[in-house]
């Protein structure tokens, strides 16, 4: 055996390299007997040079597929056609804990070798889309993030960290297609930092060759040197991956040494990259020390039997959502539609989705170039450093730390609703222009989108910044997961907005007084429609604090109370009552953010009881779409059906809200019928939800009865001119203390300091107060969990009832009557001192003396 001193820079079997190379070359054979395939190299890894002809007929390809692929690919010969390392990360943990600097390199180099078992898979992974990411947690305490930072040339960057190490990589694979094989050159920089002593390790892996791409059974080999250098001390390990020889000789074998800074061998290492690695202390000649033993340091884990893609269990974990963090980025690889389709075995869909993503990426590139925009990665920054490698220079990307900040914000936020991450829509698109962003001019046509996109409430820099912040949530429910700038808020909370349904409550009084069961539904459904005029406001209301309430009196003889009964998920309950009706609602809005629009699904249960006859009405409203959130002028549409059912008789009204078409066609229009229990139309209804509703008796065909007239049943009231928030007079009443009852609850929305500051136009104070309330709410949650307490609403009780809705099931809360008792006591008491309600400090808190710190 040659000693390491014969060729210290080359490693253990350096002296044999030329002989092995010749041996390997002897097994290469051109398949000149195949017409059209002259010069194609076919290698049988288990055979000799005479087995090439037979081997060429084997493999995964059918004859016609093989011929077609060869015809397509042969022109690329000689070209670059480029388009799992944490499994055994415990080896890096051991390296960090290790005192011996040479054994440290044994652990770390074995970690580097361990991935090669997985890399022998012969299936091609998808090329990442520019901006695509992959996140991983729940493995070895690691947080892992990678991002596709460049498309031309294709480059990825990655960062992993736990309490023992950090791992940073910039990768720019380079390939060379050779007809029936491809050489893969790992142009990259891999650095591992062991935290205890700050040791920095640099890894240079060997190239890889994928053999028999088209003809024969595809297999992988990685002949050459792997070098890992301790940049802190100068120690290094040099491992030589043997090339596969005739009849598999040398296949998988790895041998080499750990050297000190003086290039003296200290430890020999040997093994197979598909099985295990072992080590043994050695002398200066590289011979094992007397009485020392060969010890195994790593062994490949068991793998699934007969796995279609030769996946390890860890590879399945990588694809699994079990290793996904809370609030997965929408740009994550798991969400790719082509990958998901292939995973399910749908090759046709996978191909179509792959093409669609690639075309979208090309469109993004064209748009960037047209607007002179430059793609900027989110989690990595390009440095000025250029690292030389054996296969070319590399521009280095550096992890910028922002992902850790993002994850910390997600992990400590209790406002993020748990959602099914599989429902997210894949979205790696980072473009700060308009490609792929739906912009709709409600008064124009499809050609007006570009001009419309320049309009709206946002300045250019605000719009671009907001888009950059929000695009990652595309496909997500953002009901309460995103901290939004206060400049898009209105000085009202969601539970105050619930009270806006009471503006035209006289229609419910009319319904209660009405003898005609069908006209009763005309009045009641017109009441339900009346609120949509107010709902077209495009400002966001504040999310209520858990335990927050809103009370209203002095309007139509109504007593109204609403309470935020749950924070996770966000849910509200409301009750209103006068001499004619009771109104009860449980609301759990669900949203889906689509980039420049927001779909709002009214997951809830709304019941109205008319007191005279005890008739119970159930309301299911249509969903709402908020268009042009960021680009263009924001506007609201509610296309779909509203159904109100008389649960007592079976009669119902079905009203269709028309979607807005080109040039405003159909916008605001509502049409439908009141039906009897046999679903025969009795009364037609028509109007616009922002103006008025009318009705007319009809025949069985839905045609107006001869001699009947169309009569208006509701008309929107006049609204203030040029109101900053597009408030109606009633919306101002809702915020006013004039509608507050005697001895207002301290948990009332009117008293919120952020709402009051915004109402006065002090955005800076409003933002600070909003942040203070949200932090106090988080402190309350921590205190409850520490004490084992559970929040209980004051005025509503959770029932055992679960109501199905078109957008998900709903746990129903029921008014418990205690608020009526409370009000009766307050209203009948002469001992309650009259105070300035505006001086009351907002207090929805369960723990009154708790600090937000």
SULTASUL-V685941 format. One record per pair of residues at least 6 apart in sequence whose ideal C-beta (glycine too) atoms are under 6 Angstrom apart, sorted by the first residue. I is the first residue (numbers start at 1). J is the second residue. D is the distance in whole Angstrom. If there is no record, write none. Layout:
i:I j:J d:D
i:I j:J d:D
//
This chain:
i:2 j:15 d:3
i:3 j:285 d:5
i:3 j:286 d:5
i:4 j:257 d:6
i:4 j:265 d:5
i:4 j:286 d:5
i:6 j:15 d:5
i:7 j:14 d:4
i:8 j:263 d:5
i:11 j:225 d:6
i:11 j:238 d:4
i:11 j:240 d:4
i:11 j:256 d:4
i:12 j:240 d:6
i:12 j:255 d:4
i:12 j:256 d:4
i:12 j:257 d:6
i:13 j:240 d:5
i:13 j:255 d:6
i:20 j:243 d:6
i:23 j:245 d:5
i:24 j:243 d:4
i:24 j:245 d:6
i:27 j:49 d:5
i:27 j:246 d:5
i:28 j:41 d:5
i:29 j:49 d:5
i:29 j:52 d:4
i:30 j:39 d:5
i:31 j:37 d:6
i:31 j:40 d:5
i:31 j:42 d:5
i:31 j:52 d:6
i:31 j:56 d:5
i:32 j:38 d:5
i:40 j:179 d:5
i:40 j:180 d:5
i:40 j:215 d:6
i:41 j:180 d:6
i:42 j:52 d:4
i:42 j:55 d:5
i:42 j:56 d:4
i:42 j:215 d:5
i:42 j:216 d:5
i:43 j:211 d:5
i:44 j:51 d:4
i:44 j:55 d:4
i:45 j:219 d:5
i:45 j:244 d:5
i:45 j:248 d:6
i:46 j:248 d:5
i:48 j:246 d:5
i:55 j:216 d:4
i:56 j:215 d:4
i:56 j:216 d:5
i:58 j:216 d:5
i:58 j:217 d:5
i:59 j:216 d:5
i:59 j:217 d:5
i:66 j:214 d:5
i:69 j:214 d:6
i:70 j:214 d:5
i:76 j:177 d:5
i:77 j:177 d:6
i:77 j:179 d:5
i:79 j:177 d:6
i:80 j:174 d:6
i:80 j:175 d:6
i:81 j:175 d:6
i:81 j:177 d:5
i:82 j:154 d:6
i:82 j:173 d:5
i:82 j:174 d:6
i:82 j:175 d:5
i:83 j:127 d:4
i:83 j:154 d:6
i:84 j:115 d:6
i:84 j:118 d:5
i:85 j:115 d:5
i:86 j:142 d:6
i:86 j:160 d:6
i:87 j:314 d:4
i:88 j:111 d:6
i:88 j:114 d:4
i:89 j:140 d:5
i:91 j:107 d:5
i:91 j:110 d:6
i:91 j:111 d:4
i:92 j:111 d:5
i:92 j:165 d:5
i:93 j:164 d:4
i:94 j:107 d:5
i:95 j:104 d:5
i:95 j:107 d:4
i:95 j:108 d:5
i:95 j:194 d:6
i:96 j:164 d:4
i:96 j:165 d:6
i:96 j:194 d:4
i:96 j:196 d:5
i:98 j:104 d:5
i:101 j:235 d:6
i:102 j:258 d:5
i:102 j:266 d:4
i:102 j:267 d:5
i:105 j:237 d:5
i:105 j:258 d:5
i:106 j:267 d:6
i:106 j:279 d:5
i:106 j:297 d:6
i:108 j:201 d:6
i:109 j:228 d:5
i:109 j:237 d:4
i:110 j:277 d:5
i:110 j:297 d:5
i:110 j:298 d:4
i:112 j:203 d:6
i:113 j:273 d:5
i:113 j:277 d:6
i:114 j:298 d:6
i:116 j:273 d:4
i:117 j:274 d:5
i:117 j:300 d:5
i:118 j:312 d:6
i:120 j:220 d:5
i:121 j:310 d:5
i:122 j:218 d:4
i:123 j:309 d:5
i:126 j:339 d:6
i:128 j:148 d:4
i:129 j:357 d:6
i:129 j:361 d:5
i:129 j:428 d:5
i:130 j:148 d:6
i:130 j:151 d:4
i:131 j:331 d:6
i:131 j:428 d:4
i:131 j:430 d:4
i:132 j:148 d:5
i:132 j:331 d:6
i:132 j:333 d:6
i:132 j:428 d:4
i:133 j:147 d:5
i:133 j:329 d:5
i:133 j:331 d:4
i:133 j:332 d:6
i:134 j:146 d:5
i:134 j:333 d:5
i:135 j:145 d:6
i:135 j:325 d:5
i:135 j:332 d:6
i:136 j:144 d:4
i:136 j:323 d:5
i:137 j:143 d:6
i:137 j:325 d:5
i:138 j:323 d:5
i:141 j:162 d:4
i:142 j:160 d:5
i:142 j:162 d:5
i:143 j:161 d:6
i:144 j:160 d:4
i:145 j:159 d:6
i:145 j:379 d:6
i:145 j:403 d:5
i:146 j:156 d:6
i:146 j:158 d:4
i:147 j:157 d:6
i:147 j:377 d:5
i:147 j:379 d:5
i:147 j:380 d:6
i:148 j:156 d:5
i:149 j:155 d:5
i:149 j:157 d:5
i:149 j:377 d:4
i:149 j:380 d:5
i:149 j:397 d:5
i:153 j:172 d:6
i:155 j:172 d:5
i:156 j:171 d:5
i:157 j:170 d:5
i:157 j:380 d:4
i:157 j:397 d:4
i:158 j:169 d:5
i:159 j:168 d:5
i:159 j:399 d:4
i:160 j:167 d:4
i:164 j:195 d:6
i:165 j:192 d:6
i:165 j:194 d:5
i:166 j:193 d:5
i:167 j:192 d:5
i:168 j:191 d:5
i:168 j:399 d:6
i:169 j:190 d:5
i:170 j:188 d:6
i:170 j:189 d:5
i:170 j:396 d:5
i:170 j:397 d:5
i:171 j:188 d:4
i:172 j:187 d:5
i:172 j:394 d:6
i:174 j:185 d:4
i:174 j:187 d:5
i:174 j:391 d:6
i:175 j:182 d:5
i:175 j:184 d:5
i:176 j:183 d:4
i:180 j:213 d:5
i:180 j:214 d:5
i:180 j:215 d:5
i:181 j:209 d:6
i:181 j:211 d:5
i:182 j:210 d:5
i:183 j:209 d:5
i:184 j:208 d:4
i:185 j:207 d:5
i:185 j:391 d:4
i:186 j:205 d:5
i:187 j:389 d:5
i:187 j:391 d:5
i:187 j:392 d:5
i:187 j:394 d:6
i:189 j:387 d:5
i:189 j:394 d:6
i:189 j:396 d:6
i:190 j:203 d:4
i:191 j:202 d:6
i:192 j:201 d:4
i:193 j:200 d:5
i:199 j:232 d:5
i:200 j:231 d:5
i:200 j:232 d:6
i:201 j:228 d:6
i:201 j:230 d:6
i:202 j:229 d:5
i:202 j:231 d:5
i:203 j:228 d:5
i:204 j:227 d:5
i:205 j:226 d:5
i:206 j:222 d:5
i:206 j:224 d:3
i:206 j:225 d:6
i:206 j:226 d:5
i:206 j:241 d:5
i:207 j:224 d:6
i:208 j:222 d:5
i:209 j:221 d:5
i:210 j:220 d:5
i:211 j:219 d:5
i:212 j:218 d:5
i:221 j:244 d:5
i:222 j:241 d:5
i:223 j:241 d:6
i:223 j:243 d:4
i:224 j:241 d:6
i:225 j:240 d:6
i:226 j:239 d:5
i:227 j:238 d:5
i:228 j:237 d:5
i:229 j:236 d:4
i:233 j:261 d:6
i:234 j:261 d:3
i:235 j:260 d:5
i:235 j:261 d:6
i:236 j:259 d:5
i:237 j:258 d:5
i:238 j:256 d:5
i:239 j:254 d:5
i:239 j:256 d:4
i:240 j:255 d:6
i:240 j:256 d:5
i:241 j:254 d:5
i:242 j:250 d:4
i:242 j:253 d:4
i:244 j:251 d:4
i:252 j:272 d:4
i:252 j:273 d:6
i:252 j:274 d:5
i:253 j:272 d:6
i:254 j:271 d:6
i:254 j:273 d:5
i:255 j:270 d:5
i:256 j:269 d:5
i:257 j:265 d:4
i:257 j:268 d:6
i:258 j:266 d:5
i:258 j:267 d:4
i:259 j:265 d:6
i:260 j:266 d:6
i:264 j:284 d:6
i:265 j:282 d:5
i:265 j:286 d:5
i:267 j:279 d:5
i:267 j:281 d:6
i:268 j:280 d:5
i:268 j:282 d:5
i:269 j:279 d:5
i:270 j:278 d:6
i:271 j:277 d:4
i:271 j:278 d:5
i:275 j:300 d:6
i:276 j:296 d:6
i:276 j:299 d:4
i:277 j:297 d:5
i:277 j:298 d:5
i:278 j:294 d:5
i:278 j:295 d:6
i:278 j:296 d:5
i:279 j:297 d:6
i:280 j:288 d:5
i:280 j:292 d:5
i:280 j:294 d:5
i:281 j:289 d:5
i:281 j:292 d:5
i:282 j:288 d:6
i:283 j:289 d:6
i:303 j:312 d:5
i:317 j:323 d:5
i:321 j:421 d:5
i:324 j:421 d:6
i:326 j:410 d:5
i:327 j:410 d:5
i:327 j:416 d:5
i:328 j:421 d:5
i:329 j:472 d:5
i:330 j:424 d:5
i:330 j:427 d:4
i:330 j:472 d:5
i:330 j:474 d:5
i:330 j:475 d:5
i:331 j:428 d:4
i:335 j:424 d:5
i:335 j:426 d:4
i:336 j:426 d:5
i:337 j:353 d:4
i:337 j:426 d:6
i:338 j:350 d:5
i:338 j:353 d:4
i:338 j:354 d:4
i:341 j:349 d:4
i:341 j:350 d:4
i:341 j:353 d:6
i:342 j:350 d:4
i:363 j:435 d:6
i:364 j:431 d:5
i:364 j:435 d:6
i:367 j:433 d:5
i:367 j:435 d:4
i:371 j:433 d:5
i:373 j:432 d:6
i:379 j:402 d:6
i:379 j:403 d:5
i:380 j:397 d:4
i:380 j:399 d:6
i:381 j:398 d:5
i:381 j:400 d:5
i:382 j:397 d:6
i:383 j:396 d:5
i:383 j:398 d:5
i:385 j:396 d:4
i:386 j:393 d:5
i:386 j:395 d:6
i:387 j:394 d:5
i:387 j:396 d:6
i:414 j:778 d:6
i:414 j:781 d:5
i:415 j:480 d:5
i:416 j:481 d:4
i:417 j:569 d:5
i:419 j:477 d:5
i:424 j:475 d:4
i:424 j:476 d:6
i:425 j:475 d:3
i:427 j:474 d:4
i:429 j:436 d:6
i:432 j:464 d:5
i:434 j:453 d:5
i:434 j:631 d:6
i:437 j:595 d:6
i:437 j:596 d:5
i:437 j:631 d:6
i:438 j:596 d:6
i:439 j:449 d:4
i:439 j:452 d:5
i:439 j:453 d:4
i:439 j:631 d:5
i:439 j:632 d:5
i:440 j:627 d:5
i:441 j:448 d:4
i:441 j:452 d:4
i:442 j:635 d:5
i:442 j:660 d:5
i:442 j:664 d:6
i:443 j:664 d:5
i:445 j:662 d:5
i:445 j:663 d:6
i:452 j:632 d:4
i:453 j:631 d:4
i:453 j:632 d:5
i:455 j:632 d:5
i:455 j:633 d:5
i:456 j:632 d:5
i:456 j:633 d:5
i:463 j:630 d:6
i:466 j:630 d:6
i:467 j:630 d:5
i:473 j:593 d:5
i:474 j:593 d:6
i:474 j:595 d:5
i:476 j:593 d:6
i:477 j:590 d:6
i:477 j:591 d:5
i:478 j:591 d:5
i:478 j:593 d:5
i:479 j:570 d:6
i:479 j:589 d:6
i:479 j:591 d:5
i:480 j:543 d:5
i:480 j:570 d:5
i:486 j:763 d:6
i:486 j:766 d:5
i:486 j:767 d:4
i:486 j:770 d:6
i:487 j:763 d:6
i:488 j:540 d:5
i:489 j:540 d:5
i:490 j:539 d:3
i:490 j:541 d:6
i:490 j:725 d:5
i:491 j:755 d:5
i:491 j:758 d:4
i:491 j:759 d:4
i:492 j:541 d:5
i:493 j:541 d:5
i:493 j:542 d:4
i:493 j:544 d:5
i:493 j:749 d:4
i:494 j:541 d:5
i:494 j:544 d:6
i:495 j:544 d:5
i:495 j:550 d:5
i:495 j:562 d:4
i:495 j:572 d:5
i:496 j:550 d:5
i:496 j:734 d:5
i:496 j:749 d:5
i:497 j:541 d:5
i:498 j:562 d:5
i:498 j:574 d:5
i:499 j:552 d:5
i:499 j:560 d:5
i:499 j:734 d:5
i:500 j:531 d:5
i:500 j:534 d:5
i:501 j:531 d:5
i:502 j:558 d:6
i:503 j:730 d:4
i:504 j:527 d:6
i:504 j:530 d:4
i:505 j:556 d:5
i:507 j:523 d:5
i:507 j:526 d:5
i:507 j:527 d:4
i:508 j:527 d:5
i:508 j:581 d:5
i:509 j:580 d:4
i:510 j:523 d:5
i:511 j:520 d:5
i:511 j:523 d:4
i:511 j:524 d:5
i:511 j:610 d:6
i:512 j:580 d:4
i:512 j:581 d:6
i:512 j:610 d:4
i:512 j:612 d:5
i:514 j:520 d:5
i:517 j:651 d:6
i:518 j:674 d:5
i:518 j:682 d:5
i:518 j:683 d:5
i:521 j:653 d:5
i:521 j:674 d:5
i:522 j:683 d:6
i:522 j:695 d:5
i:522 j:713 d:6
i:524 j:617 d:6
i:525 j:644 d:5
i:525 j:653 d:4
i:526 j:693 d:5
i:526 j:713 d:5
i:526 j:714 d:4
i:528 j:619 d:6
i:529 j:689 d:5
i:529 j:693 d:6
i:530 j:714 d:6
i:532 j:689 d:4
i:533 j:690 d:5
i:533 j:716 d:5
i:534 j:728 d:6
i:536 j:636 d:5
i:537 j:726 d:5
i:538 j:634 d:4
i:539 j:725 d:5
i:544 j:564 d:4
i:545 j:773 d:6
i:545 j:777 d:5
i:545 j:844 d:5
i:546 j:564 d:5
i:546 j:567 d:4
i:547 j:747 d:6
i:547 j:844 d:4
i:548 j:564 d:5
i:548 j:747 d:5
i:548 j:749 d:6
i:548 j:844 d:4
i:549 j:563 d:5
i:549 j:745 d:5
i:549 j:747 d:4
i:549 j:748 d:6
i:550 j:562 d:5
i:550 j:748 d:6
i:550 j:749 d:5
i:551 j:561 d:6
i:551 j:741 d:5
i:551 j:748 d:6
i:552 j:560 d:4
i:552 j:739 d:5
i:553 j:741 d:4
i:554 j:739 d:5
i:555 j:739 d:6
i:557 j:578 d:4
i:558 j:576 d:5
i:558 j:578 d:5
i:559 j:577 d:5
i:560 j:576 d:4
i:561 j:575 d:6
i:561 j:795 d:6
i:561 j:819 d:5
i:562 j:572 d:6
i:562 j:574 d:4
i:563 j:573 d:6
i:563 j:793 d:5
i:563 j:795 d:5
i:563 j:796 d:6
i:564 j:572 d:5
i:565 j:571 d:5
i:565 j:573 d:5
i:565 j:793 d:4
i:565 j:796 d:5
i:565 j:813 d:5
i:569 j:588 d:6
i:571 j:588 d:5
i:572 j:587 d:5
i:573 j:586 d:5
i:573 j:796 d:4
i:573 j:813 d:4
i:574 j:585 d:5
i:575 j:584 d:5
i:575 j:815 d:4
i:576 j:583 d:4
i:580 j:611 d:6
i:581 j:608 d:6
i:581 j:610 d:6
i:582 j:609 d:5
i:583 j:608 d:5
i:584 j:607 d:5
i:584 j:815 d:6
i:585 j:606 d:5
i:586 j:604 d:6
i:586 j:605 d:5
i:586 j:812 d:5
i:586 j:813 d:5
i:587 j:604 d:4
i:588 j:603 d:5
i:588 j:810 d:6
i:590 j:601 d:4
i:590 j:603 d:5
i:590 j:807 d:5
i:591 j:598 d:6
i:591 j:600 d:5
i:592 j:599 d:4
i:596 j:629 d:6
i:596 j:630 d:5
i:596 j:631 d:5
i:597 j:625 d:6
i:597 j:627 d:5
i:598 j:626 d:4
i:598 j:629 d:6
i:599 j:625 d:6
i:600 j:624 d:4
i:601 j:623 d:5
i:601 j:807 d:4
i:602 j:621 d:5
i:603 j:805 d:5
i:603 j:807 d:5
i:603 j:808 d:5
i:603 j:810 d:6
i:605 j:803 d:5
i:605 j:810 d:6
i:605 j:812 d:6
i:606 j:619 d:4
i:607 j:618 d:6
i:608 j:617 d:4
i:609 j:616 d:5
i:615 j:648 d:5
i:616 j:647 d:5
i:616 j:648 d:6
i:617 j:644 d:6
i:617 j:646 d:6
i:618 j:645 d:5
i:618 j:647 d:5
i:619 j:644 d:5
i:620 j:643 d:5
i:621 j:642 d:5
i:622 j:638 d:5
i:622 j:640 d:3
i:622 j:641 d:6
i:622 j:642 d:5
i:622 j:657 d:5
i:623 j:640 d:6
i:624 j:638 d:5
i:625 j:637 d:5
i:626 j:636 d:6
i:627 j:635 d:5
i:628 j:634 d:5
i:637 j:660 d:5
i:638 j:657 d:5
i:639 j:657 d:6
i:639 j:659 d:4
i:640 j:657 d:6
i:641 j:656 d:6
i:642 j:655 d:5
i:643 j:654 d:5
i:644 j:653 d:5
i:645 j:652 d:4
i:649 j:677 d:6
i:650 j:677 d:3
i:651 j:676 d:5
i:651 j:677 d:6
i:652 j:675 d:5
i:653 j:674 d:5
i:654 j:672 d:5
i:655 j:670 d:5
i:655 j:672 d:4
i:656 j:671 d:6
i:656 j:672 d:5
i:657 j:670 d:5
i:658 j:666 d:4
i:658 j:669 d:4
i:660 j:667 d:4
i:668 j:688 d:4
i:668 j:689 d:5
i:668 j:690 d:5
i:669 j:688 d:6
i:670 j:687 d:6
i:670 j:689 d:5
i:671 j:686 d:5
i:672 j:685 d:5
i:673 j:681 d:4
i:673 j:684 d:6
i:674 j:682 d:5
i:674 j:683 d:4
i:675 j:681 d:6
i:676 j:682 d:6
i:680 j:700 d:6
i:681 j:698 d:5
i:681 j:702 d:5
i:683 j:695 d:5
i:683 j:697 d:6
i:684 j:696 d:5
i:684 j:698 d:5
i:685 j:695 d:5
i:686 j:694 d:6
i:687 j:693 d:4
i:687 j:694 d:5
i:691 j:716 d:6
i:692 j:712 d:6
i:692 j:714 d:6
i:692 j:715 d:4
i:693 j:713 d:6
i:693 j:714 d:5
i:694 j:710 d:5
i:694 j:711 d:6
i:694 j:712 d:5
i:695 j:713 d:6
i:696 j:704 d:5
i:696 j:708 d:5
i:696 j:710 d:5
i:697 j:705 d:5
i:697 j:708 d:5
i:698 j:704 d:6
i:699 j:705 d:6
i:719 j:728 d:5
i:733 j:739 d:5
i:737 j:837 d:5
i:740 j:837 d:6
i:742 j:826 d:6
i:743 j:826 d:5
i:743 j:832 d:5
i:744 j:837 d:5
i:746 j:840 d:5
i:746 j:843 d:4
i:747 j:844 d:4
i:751 j:840 d:6
i:751 j:842 d:4
i:752 j:842 d:5
i:753 j:769 d:4
i:754 j:766 d:5
i:754 j:769 d:4
i:754 j:770 d:4
i:757 j:765 d:4
i:757 j:766 d:4
i:757 j:769 d:6
i:758 j:766 d:4
i:775 j:852 d:5
i:776 j:852 d:4
i:779 j:850 d:6
i:779 j:852 d:5
i:780 j:846 d:6
i:783 j:847 d:5
i:783 j:850 d:6
i:795 j:818 d:6
i:795 j:819 d:4
i:796 j:813 d:4
i:796 j:815 d:6
i:797 j:814 d:5
i:797 j:816 d:5
i:798 j:813 d:6
i:799 j:812 d:5
i:799 j:814 d:5
i:801 j:812 d:4
i:802 j:809 d:5
i:802 j:811 d:6
i:803 j:810 d:5
i:803 j:812 d:6
//
